[in-house]
Amino acid sequence: MQASSSVPADTTALDFCLRLARAHATVIRRLDTVLGGHHGLSFGDFMLLNHLSNAPGGRLRRVDLAERQGLTASGVTRTLLPLEKTGLIARLADERDARVGFAAITPAGHELLDNAMFTAREACAELLRHAPQEQLDTLTLVLGTIAGPGA
């Protein structure tokens, strides 16, 4: 987004952030609805399973998972409990340090994520159907800059 000479850069940045927040809410609502209706998952659950699936060995320390989810440690624990009860993730202890806990995706979690991934891709493609690819590429870079390394 290029600021015109008559619009201060900070106004352009604020406008972008406000629109980003609105778009974020729209995406979350849409994916919550679609994933919940087809797979019984919230978008937050989907993201959590996706983070675990992409992690080495399919597991992450709870603190690392909390950081990736943008949650507190207690928030990620509350999110993990129902997924543990349904067998989509498992709680693992570190063999060398009992104080360290891991969350690991289970085979059932992988299977559900694989099915939900197709649904999420379709929903996202529909949301972005009118956006030219070159704009999506540029915005992906901008969003990566905002989110920081590892996003």
N, C-alpha and C positions, 0 to 999 in steps of 0.2 A: 504494500500500500504506500503510494508516494504522496507525501504531504504537498499540497499546492502552496504557492507563495503566500496566499491570503489566509491559510489555516495554519495556526501554530502546530509544531510537531507534537507537543504534549497533548493537544486536543485530538490529533489524529491517533496517537497512541491510546488515549482513553477510549475513543470511539471503537478502535479495533478490539480492545479488551472487553468492552461492554457487549459488542457483537459476538465475540468469542464465548463469553459467558452464556449468552442466549443460545448460541449454537450448541454449546456443551450440554445445556439442559435439554434441548430438543433431541440430541443424539441419545442421551441417557434414557429419556422417556421412551423413545422409539425402540431402542434395543432392549430395555426392560420389558416392554410389552411383547415384542416378538419372541425373545428368548424365553420369557416366562410362559407364554402361551404354547410354545412348541416343545420346550425342554424343561420347564420348571426351574429355570435359573434366572437370577437377576443379572444385570450387566456386571455388577461388582463381583458376583460369583464367577462369571465367565472370565473376567479379567484375572482374577486370582488363579483359576485353573490354568489360564494361558501363561501367566508368569511362571507357575510351577512346571508346566510342560516344557517351557523353553529353558529352564534352569539346568545346569549340569546335574545329571543323575535324577532329574525330576523332583528336586527338593531344594528348599531354601530355609535359612534360619528365619524364625518368625520376625525378628527385627528387620531383616532385609526385605521380607515380604511386605511388612508394614510400610517401609519407605517407598517401595514400588507402587503400592496401592494408594499412597497418600493418606495413610491412617496412622493412628497411634498404635502402640503395642497392644493395649487392651482392646482397641477397635478391631484389630486383625484377629485377636483371639475370639471375640464375639462372632466375627464373620466365619471363622474356621469351624466353630462348634457344630453347626447344622451340617456342614459338608463332611465332617468326621462321622457324625451319626448316620449319614446316608451312605458312607463308604466311598466317597469321592476323593477324599484325602485321608492320609494317616499321619499320626503324630509319631515322630521318631526322636530318640535321644542320641546325642553325640557319644560315640564309644569312649572318647578321651575326656570329655567334660560333661558331666551330668547336668550342669547348669544350662547348657545350650540345647535348645529344642528346635527341631526342624518340622516343617510341614512338607509332606511328599504327596504327589499325585498318585493315585492308585490306578490299576488297569480300568476299573469302572469309570474313574474320573477322565482318563484318556479317551475312552469310548464316547462318553457324553460330550466332552469337549470337541472331538472330531465331528460329531453330528451337529453340535451347536455352531461350530466354525462356519459350516456351509450356510446356515441360517443368518449368522451375523454378516457374512460377506454379502449376501443378497440384500439384506436390509441397508447396509452401508452403501452399496452400489445404487440402490434406489434413492437414498438421501442425497447422493452426490451426482445423480444422473445428468444434471445440466452444467456441471463444472468441467471446464476444459482441463485436460491432463496436465498441461504445462502450469496452470494455476495450482492444481493439486500438488504438483512437485514442489513449487515454490513455497506454498503454505506448509507443506510437510517439513521443509527445512526451517521455516520460521518457528513452527511449533516445537521442533526439536531443540532449537536454541532456547526457547522459553522453559521447556521441561528440564533441560540440562542433560548431562551425560547419563547414558543407560536408559533413557526414556523410550 
